[in-house]
Amino acid sequence: MGAMMGTILFLALVSLISHPLAKRFGRRVFLVLAGLMAVALVVFVSLAASVFGGETLVEHVEWIPQLDVGLTLRLDPLSMLFSLLVLGAGSLVLLYCAHYFDDGEVGIPRFAGVFMGFATSMLGLVVADNVYLLFIFWEATTIFSFLLIGHVLRLRTANSAALQALMITTLGGLAMLVGFVLLVQAGGTPLLSEIIADPPEGTLVTVAVYLVLLGAISKSAIFPLHFWLPGAMAAPTPVSAYLHAAAMVKAGVYLIARMSEPFADVPGYRWTLVILGGITMLIGGFRALRQFDIKLIVAQGTVSQLGLLVMVIGVGDARATFAGLVLLFAHAVAKAPLFLSVGIVDYSTGVRDLRRLSGLGRRMPVLAIVSIVAAASMAGIPPFFGFVAKESAFAELLEVGHEHPAAYVALAVAVVGSILTVAYMIRFVWGAFASKPGVADTPIEHPAAAGIVFAPAMFAAFAVVYGLASPLLDPLFRQAVPASPLGDPEHLSLWHGFTLPLALSAGILVLGVLVFFPARKLAVTLPPPSERFSGSHAYWVATHALDTIAIKFTSLTQRGSLPFYLAVILSVLVLALGGTVLSVQQWPDEISMISSPVDIPIAIVMIVAALFAMRARTRFQGGLLVGVTGYGMATIFALHGAPDLALTQLLVETVTLIAFVLVIRRLPAHMAERPRRVTRGFRLALGLGVGLVLGAVAVVSLGARIADPISLAMPQLAVEGGHGYNVVNVMLVDIRAWDTMGELSVILAAATGVASLVFLNTRDDQSPHLSRREARNATRAHLLRVADPEDPASRMNWLLAGSYLRPERRSIILEVVVRLVFHGLLILSVFLLLSGHNAPGGGFAAGLVAGLALVARYLAGGRHELRATVALDAGRILGIGLALAVTMAIIPLFFGQPALSSSWVDVDLGPFGSLPLVTSTLFDIGVYLVVFGLVLDVLRSLGSEIDEHEEEDHAEFQEEVAK
């Protein structure tokens, strides 16, 4: 395992354990997490010398080769720069979190885990070379950002903003995935580096590139999809700082930087990005001057700067890309301290409205200095890094404009947008820290710890150091972009002499100051801008229309009528499959209706039971008759050489019948009024249609087979690959174990769904636990006393909870029978479990047998008997079973084998033969526990809980009668 993959797995593990660590240590966990992320940063710094020395590090692990999906990571100078930004900024933001959050604050464990997952996904995104792996990390950042933006669950604005960000970025990501698929088809490789090195051409590639750009601009909040980013300010301030400085929104810029130079000649590419980026920059700048919330000033400023970055990099020349990367890092080291400073102001005063903030500069001088430095860098004032980056952008756009006129447009918009940047940065500093006439000094109600300023101060220090040491950074940024055949970019430096870019920078500063003063007054007097034609309004109109359509469609189809739902489903089945069957020409030459004379009486019984089920007047009668058809099917399976299927069908039918009986206890005994003649006719026709269509499908399937079925090789595969002679069981736990694992998850979800419909507060059984010692002592007391036939309490307790039952509900015969067969059923279940690999049985059937043993105890002794029989909670049993199955899937990976691979050893027992020990048996034990837990959960929800409700209702009725 290489350094990159090891670091990502390390951070992923840290994100998993962050939640329990945060629950144990509170906000101090952020110090630990910051240190662990700093360790990851050191690992990448150790690789920087070789990467910037010209070496490209590649790590690859096969994953799904059939789909060209592999774990391919690639570290070149560009991804190295972004990796250092992700890890460095993440470490400082986590350090800030240790002082920003209060001990005992709700959601800290969740925040810690999600933040670490977000950082890990962003790191994986910038080093992923396989486009499908890049997409996986891309969508992971989307999901984690959704959770971070909606961190404060009680705020509806946070929830709606999180949902808006999720919808926009997810749809863009799906479009990007389609673009990646088309690029892979055109380029013949899933590796982004190879696609870029030899870019394909053609109309298909043009479509693919624009789909990828759609994903990028949605992620980086570029017009017309820019509106989600200001709303994301509902997130905690550390999230905003990290999201804007080093993650999420920078992901789109990273992808554009990768693709701009090789695909710049795609028709309309340059102009699309320059126009959209320019509009975004101007919109963000103007809106920042209208804000009174200092956090929204910074947020709208981010929108503006993202537009600048996309516009400059979108020019599609290596020199412009060089300047764009320098701008990106200058923006990161300036924007992060601005957000963190806003967080400190909000934390200390509880106020973010600049009309109410006054005098903080005198009382928080260190924070004011940090903010001024960051704002000065954003405004492009020397000697800060922002000045160096903006001069570089102006110089390169002037130079590139000779070949690409779009660069001149970008330069003009950049100048106007930079004037707005100076104005809204002055507005931010003045609004947050200046003393305003007529406004009382804002009280500091919650003084922040001194250490909280460290992280923003470090970012601000970088803005100063990078500006002064920009010549030393120049070679790093040069290596991150391909060499341009038209010349090299100008070297980074604070001083290039009296040049046109310097004149533009000076003019921007002067005009920015002049714009600030009228803008400050106009912001108060002018009405707020109309949202009617904004992207945000269009989003809400679209989602409202979608909700309206969904409600109307749902009211049409979801009527709460099970017969209606079944009619719709079965009608679609008849029409779709029936039409397909009619178009098929391949029918078998011979059709054998029966294979054994015994089939005839079984079929007659099943048909008669089905007909009588249609005429049943009570629910219980109907359930029993339907069960007869199931038992008949089990008999047919047994007669045709499928004992496993027969056993499973028999057990499933029995458990289903019991669950049905438990449910109908709360329903009226008799069916509803008989439907009208038309309805009955429709149902009859539908039933006949389903039967005929499915029968025809079976016949056509047999006639369409032209090759030998794969099942012919199954017995040999079962022995050679699974070391078992029971083909059905080996398929479930080995050959098709992935399907089984998915089905276990479905069973778990179904059990949870059933429990949620019945239990009011918790699915845990809260009834008093009856210990076996107490039950045995009670039984011994009965044996020692002389039984009085007239005293019901003196009767023998054949079951643990027999004395808890009312005498009229006890059956001594049933109790004795259950006492005799219970342990035998459990032994039988264990036998079926262990022998199922080579004989009929297996974990599923064994779990059902054990479940039936529980059913017998419950029917004889009620809910107290069930509680005494199994003390463990059903949810825990289900979870343990699924965890065991998943563990057996993962363990082979540590030995270099595919997931769910089986191993075995035959233990020689001498005269007793040999005992085969197969690892898939442990997987089968997981199946056993899940099925057993499902039956227990059904009994406790549909049985015990309903019993308790009935007892409570009966007690309330008795009280009412007594009154």
N, C-alpha and C positions, 0 to 999 in steps of 0.2 A: 504494500500500500504506500503510495507516494505522499509527499508532504501536503499537497493541496487536498487530496481526498481525505487524508487523515485529519487535517484541520477542520474540514467541513463536518466530518463525522463527530469530531470532538465537540464542536459548537452545537451540533444537533443534540448530542447527549447532554450537554450543559442546559440546553433549552428544555429538555425533558425533566431534568431534576431541579430546574429553577423553581417550579411551583412548590414542591415540598420544602425546599430550602428557604423560600420566602415565608412560608407558613411558620417555620421554626425560628428564623432570625429576623423577620420583619424587613425594614428598609435597609438594614446593614447588609443584606444579601447583594445589593447593588455594588457594594465595594468589592465583593468577591467576584461578581460577574464582570465588573470592569477589569479586574486583574486577569481573569481568564481570557477575556477578549484581547487584552494587551499581550498575553502569551501568544495568541494566534497572530497578532500583529508582528511580534518578534520573529515568528516563523517565516512570515512573508518578507520581512525586512532582510532576513538571512538569505533569501533567494534573490533579492533585488540585484545584487552585484552581478550574478551570472545572467539574469534576464536583461539588464541594461547593458551588459557586456556583449550582447548579441545572441545569446542562447534562448531558445524557446522550449519551455518545459511542457511536456505532454504526458498525461496519464490516462489510461484507458482500461476499462473493465467491461467485458461483454455483459449485456443484460437481455435484450430481446433482439437477437440478430435478424430474425425473420421480418421485423418491422423497422430495421435500421436504427433501433434505439439502443444506444450504448452510453455508458458513463464515461464520456470523453471530456477531460478537462485540459485546458490549454492556457498557459501563462506566458504572455508576451508583454512588451512594455505598456501597451494600452490597458490591458486587463490588470497589470501590476499597479498602475496608477490608481485605477478605480478600487482595487482591493485594499490598498493602503488607505484610501479615503474612507471606505466602508468600515474598516476595522479601527482606524484611528479616531474617526468621529464617533463611532459607536462606543469606544472606551471612555471618551470624555463625557458623552451624554449619560452613560450609565453612572459615572462618578457624580454627575450633577443630580441624578435621580436619588442618590443616597441622602441628599439634603433637601430635595424638593418635596418628597412624600413624607407624611407624618406616620409615626408608628401607630399601628392599629387601623390605618386607612383601608377602607374596603377595596378589594380588587388588586392589592399589590402582588400577591402570588400569581394571579392570572396575567397581570401586566408584565411581570418579569419573564415568565415563560414565553409569552407571545412576542415580546420585544426581542428576545434572543432568537426565536424562530424567524422573525423578520430579518434580523441581521444575517443569520445563516443563509436564508434564501437569497438575499441580495448578493452575498459573497459568491454563492453558487452560480447566480445569474451571470456575473461578470467573468467567471472563469470557464463557464460551460462552452464547449465547442460544438457538440451535437445539438442541432437546432431543436430537436424534440426535448432534450434535457433542459435546454435554455427555456423552452416554453413551460416546462414543469416548474422551474424555479420562478419564472415570470408570474405564473398564476399563484404560486405560493406567496409571493410578496403581496399580491392583490388580496388574498384571504387574510393574511396577517395584518395588513393595513386596515382592512375592514374591522377586525377585532380591536385594533388599537384606536381607531377613530371613534368607535362606539364604546370606548372603555367605560365611560360614565353611563351606566345602564339607565339611570333614572331620568336622564335628559332626552327628551324626544328629539331635540335638534341634533344631538350627537347620533342618535339611532338613524334618523333620516339622512344625515350627511354621510354616515358610514354606508348606508344602503345605496345612496347615489354614487359614491365613489366605486363601490363594488360593481354596480350595474354598468357604469361607463367603461371602467378599465377591463372588466371581464368580457364585454362585447368586443372591445378593441383587441383583447388578447385572442379571442376566438377567430377574428378576422386575420390576425397575424399568423395563427396556426395554419389556416388555409393557405396563406402566402408561403409559409415555410414548406408545406407539402408540395406546392407547385414548383418552388425553387429546387427542392430535392429531385422532383421528377425531371426538371429541365437540366439540372446540373449533374445528376447521377450520383450525388453524394450527400449524406446528411450533415457533413461537417461544414460549419460556417466558414472556417479558414480556407477550405478548398473551394467553396463557392465564391468567396471574395477573390481568391488568387486567380481563378479562371471563370469570371462571371459569364453565365449563359446569356443568350440574346433571344429576342423574339417577342411576339405579342403576349404569349403566356407569361414570360418573365416580367413584362411591364405590368401586367395585372398583379402578379405576385408581389412585386416591389411596392406597389401602392397599398396592397393589403397589409404588408408588414409595416409600412409607414402609418397606416391607420392605427395599428396597435401601438406604435411608438408615440404618436401625438396624443392618443388617449391617455397613455401613462404619464406623459410629461405635461398634460394640461394645456395643450395648444388649441387655439381657436379652430373650430367652433366647440371643442370639448374641454374648454378651459374652466368652466363654471364650477366643477366639482371641487377644485382645490381650495378656494376660500372657505367653503363650507366645512372642509376637513379640519379647520382650525378649532372645531369642537373637541378635538383630541387634546390630551394633556400636552403641555408645552414641550416636554422632552421629545414626544413623538413628532410634533411639528418641526422642531429643530433638526431631528435626524432625517425625517422624511424629506425636508426641503434641502438639506445640506448635502447628504450623502446617499440617500436611498430613494426608492419609489420613483419620484419624478425624474431623477437622474438616470433611471434605467432606460427610458425612451431616448434620452440624449446619447447615452452610450451606444445604443443600437444604431442610431442615425450616424454617429461617428464611425461605426464599423462599415456602414453601407454607402456613405455619401460618395467617397472617392471612386469605388468600382462601378457604382450604378448611377453616377451623376449624369451620364449621357442618356439615360432613359428619358423619353419625351416628356417634358414638363416637370421633371424632378426638381431642378433648381428653383424654378419660378414658384412651384407649389410650396416648397418649404420657406422660401424668402417671403412670399406674400402672407402665408399663414403665420409665420413667426413675427413678421412686422406688425400685423394686426394685433397679435397677442401682446406684443411689447407695448403698443400704444394704449390698448384697452387697460392693461394692468397699471400702466403709469397714471393715466387719467383717474382711474378708480381709486388708486392709492391716495391721490390728493383730495378725494372726497370723503375719506374714512375718518371717523372719530375714535374708533377702537384701535389702539396702537398695534395690537396683534394683527388686525386686518390690514393695517398699513404695510406691515412686513409681508403678510401673505400675498396681497396684491402686487407687492414689489417682486415677490418670487415669480408670479405669473409673468410679469413684465420681463424679468431676466431670463426666464425659460424661453420666451419668445426671441430674445436676443441670441441666446445660445443656438437654438434651432436655425435661426436665420443665418448666422455666421457659418455654422458647420454645414448647413444645407447648400451653401454656394458650391460645394462639391470639389473644391481644390484643396490639395494637401496643405497649402500655406494657410488657407482660411480655417481648415480643421485644426491646425496647430494653434492658431489664435483662439479658436473656440474652446479648446481644452484648457488653455491658460485662463480664459474667462470663467470656465466651469469651476476650477479650483479656487480662483479668487472669490467667486460667489459663495462657495462652500465655507471658506474660512471667515467670511464676513456675515453671511446670513445666519449661521448657527449661533454666534454670540448675540445677535439681535433678538432672535426668538428666546434664547435662554435669559436674556435681560428682561424681556417682557414677562417671562415666567416669574422672575424674582420680584418685579414690581407688583404683579398680580398677587403673588404669594404674601407679600409684605403689607399691601394696602387693600387688597380686594377690589381694586379699581383699575380699569383699562381705558376709560373714557378720557381723552386728553383734555376735555373741557372741565374735568373735575380734578385733574392731576396738576399739582403745583408745588414747587419748592423741593422736589426730591433730589435735585442735583447737589444741594448743600448738605443734605443729610445722608446721601448715599454716593459720596464722591467717587469711590472706586468703581462702582457700577456705572456711574455716569461717564467716567473716562473710558471704560471698556466699550460702552455703547457708542461713544463719539468716535473712537478709533474704528470700530466696525462700520459705522455709518460713513465715515470718511473714505474708507476703502471701497465701500459700495458706490460712493459718489465719484470715485476716480480721482481722489486728491493725492498728490505725492506726499511722502515717499512710500505709500502703501501699495500692496500687491494689486489692488483693484486698478490703480493708475497704470501700472505696468501692463496689466492685461488689456485694458481699454485702449491704450496707445498701440499695443500690438494688433488689436482687432482693426483699428482704423488704418494702420499702415498696410496690413495684408489685404484689406478690402480695396484700398486704393490701388494696390499692385495687381490684384487678381481682376479688377474691373476691366483691364485692358483686354483680357480674353473672354470674360463672362460679364456682360452688362448687368446681370442680376446683382453682382457685387456692389455696383454703384447705388442701386436701389436700397440694398441692405445697409450701405453706409449712411445714406440720407436718413433712413428710419432710425438707425442706431444713434445718430446725433440727436434727433428730436427726442427719442426715448431716453437718452442719457440726461438731457436737460430735465425731463420729468423725474428721473432718478435722483438727481441732485435736490430737486424741490421736495420730493416726498421724504428723502432722508433728513433734510432739515426739519421738515414737519414732524418727523418721528422724534428727533432729539429734543426739539422745542416742546412738543406735546408731552413727552414723558418726564423731562427733567427741569424745564425752565420754570421760573416763578412768574405767574401770570397776574396781571393787574386785576383786582377785584375777585380773585379766587383765593380762598384760604388755603394755607399749606395742608397738603394731604397727610393725615395722620398715619403713622406706621403702626398698625394694630397687631401684626404678627411678624416680629423681627426674624429675618432669616439668619441661619448660621453663617459664620464668616467663610466657611469652606465652600459655600454654594457658588461663590464668585470665581472659584478656581478654574472651572471648565470654560466659561465664556472668556476669562482672561487669557487662557491658553490659546483659544481660537484667535482672539485679537492679537496676541503676540505673534502667531503665525502670519497674520496679515502684515505685520510690520517686518518680520524677519524675511519672509518670502519676497517682499518688495525690495529690501536692501540686498538680499542675496539672490536676486532673480537671475543674474548671469550663471550661477551655479546650477539653477534648475533648468536652464535652457537645453542642455543636452538630453535631459530626461524626456522633456516634451517632444523634442525632435525625433527621438527614437520611437515615440508612440504613434507617429503618422508616417505613411509611406513617402518616399522621396518624390518630389514633384519634378517632372521633366522641364518645367518652365522656370525653375529656380528654387532656391532655398528661402525659407522665411527669415525675416529680420531677427537678429539676436535680441533676447530679452535684456532690457537694461532700463535703469531709471532715467538715463540721459542719452539721447541720440542727437543732440543739437537742436537748433531752431528749425523744426520741421512742420509740415502741414498737420500731422496728427497732434503735435504739441499745441499748435494754434487752435485746433478743434477742441482739445481738452480744456484749454483756458477759456475759450468762448462758452463752452458748455457750463463751466463752473459759474461764470458771471451770469449767464442767462438763467441758470437754475436758481440762483439767489434771487434774481429779479422776478421769476415766476412764483416763488414761494409766497411773497407778501400779498399779491392780489389773490392768489389761490386760497390763502388762509381766510380771507374775508368772504370770498365767493362761496367757499364750502359751507359757510353758515347761512348765507342769504339765498343761494340757489336751491331749488327743490331737488330732492333726490332723483337720480336718473331713473327713468321708467324701465321696469323689468319685463314689460310686455313682449319686447322683441329680443330678449336676451336668450342665451342658450339654456340658462337655468329654467326660465319660464317654459321654453319649448320642451324641456325634459319633463317638467311636472304636468304639462298638458298631455304629453304622450303617455306617461304612466297613469294619469287619471283616466284617459280614454281606455287604456288597457284594463284597468281595474273595472271600469263600467262594463266593458265587453265580457270580462270574466264573470262578473256578477250575473249578468243577464244569461250568459251561456250556462252557468252553474245552476241558476234557478230553473232553467229549462231541462237540464239533464239530471241534476242531483235532487230528486224529489223526496228522498227518504223512503222510497218504496223498493224493497228488495226484489219483488217480482218484476218491476219495471227495469231495474238494472240487469237482471238475468235475461229479460227479453231482448234488451238492446245488445248485450254481449252475444247471445246465441243467434240473433238475427244477423249480426255482422259475420259470425262464424259460418252460417249457412250460405249467405250471399257470396262471401269471399272464397271459401273453399268449394262451395257448390259450383260457382262459375269456373273455377280452375279445373275441377274434376270433369266438367262437361267438355272442356277444350282438350282434354287428354285423349290421345288415340291409342296409347299402349295399354291394353287390357290383357290380363293373363289368359292363356289359351284354355286352361282348365281351372275351375273353381271348386274346391272341396269344402262343402258346407260344414261337415263334421269329421273329426278324426277318430272318434270313439263313440260307440253306442251310449256310453254313460253320459256323454254331453247332452243328450236329448232330455232326460228327466231334469238335469240341473238347469238347462235353459228354460224348461217349462216352469220350474219353481221360481226362477228369477223373473220371468215374464209375468206370472200370476202375482208375485209379490209387488212388482211395479204397478200393475193394474189396480190392485187393492190399495196401494199407497195413494193413488190418485183419488180413491173413493173414501179415504180415511177421514173420520169426523173429529178425532182427537189428535193432538200433537204427539202424544206418547205412542199411539198406534202407528201413526205415520213414520215416526223415527224407527220403530222396530221393523216395519216392512221394508224401509229403505236399507236397513242393516242386513236384511236377508239377501238382497242383491249383492252386497259386498262380500258376505260369506260365501255366496255362490261363486263369485269370481275367484276367491281364495281356493275353493275346491277345484276349479278348472286349472288354476296354476299348479296345484299339487298333482293333478292327474296328467299334466303335460310336462312333467320332469322339471319343475321349477320350485323346489321346496323352499328356497330362500324367499322368493316372492310370495309364496303361499303363506309362510309363517308371518312375514311382515304385513301382508294384507290382512290376515286374521287379527293380528294384534292392533293394527291401526284402526280397523273397523270396530274392535271392542272398545278401545280408548275413545274413539270418536262418539260411539253410542253413549258411553258413560258421560262424556262432556255435554252431549246433547240433553241427556236426562237432567243433568245438573242445571242447565240453562233454563229448561222449560218449567222448572219449579216456580219461577217468578213470572211466568206467562199464563194466560188463561188456558184452562185444560182443553177447551174445545176450539176448533178452528173458527175463523171468522165466517161471516155469511158466505154461502156459495156464490161464486161469480156468475155473471150473466151468461147466457148461452153463447153470445158472440165471443166473449172473453175465453170461455172454455174451448170453443172451436179454434180460436187463434193459438191457444196453448197446445192443443192437440196437434195442430198442423206444425207448430214450431218443434214440438218434441219429435214428431215423425221425421221432420226435415233434418234435425240434428242427427238422429239415428241413421238415416239413409246416407247422409253426407259422410259421416265418420266411417260407416261401413264401406262406402265407395272409396274413401281415401285409403283404407287398409288394403282393399283389393287392388287399387291402382299402384300402391307402393310395392306390393308383391310382384305385379306385372312389369313395373318399370325397372326392376333390378336386372342389370346386365353383367355385373361383375360379382365376384365372390365377396360375401360380406366380411367385414373386418372381424366379426365375432368368431370366425373360424380359427383365427390365430390367438384368440383370447386365452384359451386354456394353456397354451405354451407360454404366452407372455406372463400369465399369472404365476406360473412356476418359476420361470427364469428371472423375471423382474421383481416379483413380490414374494417368492418363496411360499406360495400357498396354492391349494387346490380348489378352494371355493372362489370361483371366478368373480361372482357378484361382490363378495366382500373385498377381494383384492382390488377390484375396480374402485370401490368406494374409498378405500384407505390408501391406495397407491397410484393406480393408473389415472384415475380421475379425482384425486384427492383435492385438487383446487375447487372442483364443483362442490364436493362435500363441505369444504371449509366455508364456502359461500352460503350453502344451505344451513350450516350451523349458525351463521350470523342472522339469517332470516328467521330461524327458530327463536333465537334470542330476542329479536325485534318483535316477533309475534307474541312471545310470552310477556314482554314488557307492555305491549299494546293491550293485551287482555287484562293484565294487572291494573293498568292505568284507568281502565273503564270501570273497575269495581272498587279498588281501594280508594279511600277518601284522602288520606294523608301520606301514608308510606306503605310500601309493599311488604315490609317486615311484619312477621307475625307477632303481634303484641300480647297475645293471650298468655296467661300464666303457664310456666313450664312445669310439667309433671315429671319429677325425677323417677327413675326406676326403683330407687331405694324406697321412696314413699309408696309406690304402687305395691312393691313386694311386701312391705310391712303391713299394708292394708289387707293384702291377700292372706298373709300368715294369720292375722287376727281373725279372719273369717274361718280359717281351718281349725282354729283352736276353740272356737265357740260352738255351741249347739245350735244348729240352724233352726230357725223358726219359720215354718212355711208361710205364716201369716205376715212375716216381716220382710218386705222387699229388699231392705238394705242388707239383709244377711245372705243374699245370693252370692254365689261364687263370682269373683272378678277374673274371668278368663283373659280379659284384655286390661292394659294398664289403666285406661281411663273409664273402665266400666262403671264405676261408682258415680261418675259425673253425669251419666245419662239418666233421664227420667225413666222410671220402671216401664211405662207404657211403650217406650221406644227401644227396649232391649229385647234381643232374641238370643237365648242361650245356645240354640243350635248354630246360629250364624257365628257367635263368638267362639264356640268350640272349633268349628270348621276353619275359621280364619287363623286361630291359634295353631292349628295343625298344619295348615298349608303355607303360612307366611314364610317361614324360614326355608321351606322347600322351594318356594318361588324365588327367593333371593339366591339360593344355591344354584338353581336352574339358570338364573340370569347370569351369574358368574361363569357357569359352564358354557352358556351360549357365547359369552364375550370371548373367552379364551379359546374355544374350539372353532369359532366362526371363521378363522383364517383357512381352515381346511375342511370344514363341515358346515352344514346349515347353521346360521346364527349370525354373530357379529354384534358390534356395539349398538346399532340402532334397535335390532330386535331384543337384545339383552336389556337395554334401557327401558323398552316398553314393558317387558316382563317384570322388571323391578318396579316400574310404575304401577302395574296392575296389582302388585303386592301392597303398595301403598293405598290403592283404591279399596282393596278389601279391608284394610285396617280402618280406613275412613268410614266405609259403609257400615261396619260393625260397631265402631266406637265413637264416631263423630269427630269434631274438630279437635277436641282435647287429645284423643287417641292419636290423631295425625301429628299434633304438636309434640307428643311424647315420643313418637316413633322416630321422627327426624328433627333434631334440634337445630340443624343448620338452616339458614335462610335460603330459599330457592334461588334468589338472585346470585348469591355467592357460588352456589353449585353450578349454575349456568356459566358464570364468569370463569370459574376454575376450569370447567370443561373446555370452553373456547380458548382460554389461555394455554392449556396443555396442547390442544391441537395446533395452535399457532406456533408454540415453542418447538414442536416436532417438525414444523415446516421450516423454521429458521436454523435449527441446529446443523443440518447438513451443509449449510453455507460456510460454516467455520472449518469444514474439512474439505473444502474445494469441490463440493458436489452440488448439483442443482437442488433447489428447495423441494422438500417432501421426498427426497430419495430415501429408499429403504436399505437397511443393512440387517443381517441376521447371523446367528450362530446356533448350531445344533449342539445341545448338551447331552452327552451320553449318560443315560441312567442305568446302564447295565441290563439286567433282566427286564426292567420296565420299559425298555426301548429308549428312544431319544426324545428330547424336549426341544422343539424349535423356538428360539427367542427372536422375534422380529420386531424391529423398531416401530413398524406401523401399528403394532398392537397398542402402543402407548397413544398413538393418534386415535385408535378405536376406543380406548378408554375415555378420551375426551368426548367422543361421540356419545358414549354411554352416559357420561355425566350430564351432557347437555339435554339428552332425551329424558333422563330421569328428573332433572331439574325442571324441565317443561311440564311434565306430568304433575310434579309437586306444586308448581306454580299455579297450574290450572285448578288443582284440588283446593289450594288455599284461597284462590280468588273466587272461582265459581262455586266452591263448596263451603269452606270454613267461613269466609267473609260474609257470604249470603246467609249462612246459618246465623251468624252473629246479628246481622241486620234483622232477620226474622224474629230472633229472640228479643231484640230491643223493641221491635214493633209490637210483639205480643205483650211485653211488659207494659208498654205505654197504653195498650188497649185495656189491660187489666186495671191499670190505675184509673183510666177514664170510667170504666164500669164501676169501680169502687166509689168513685166520687158521685 
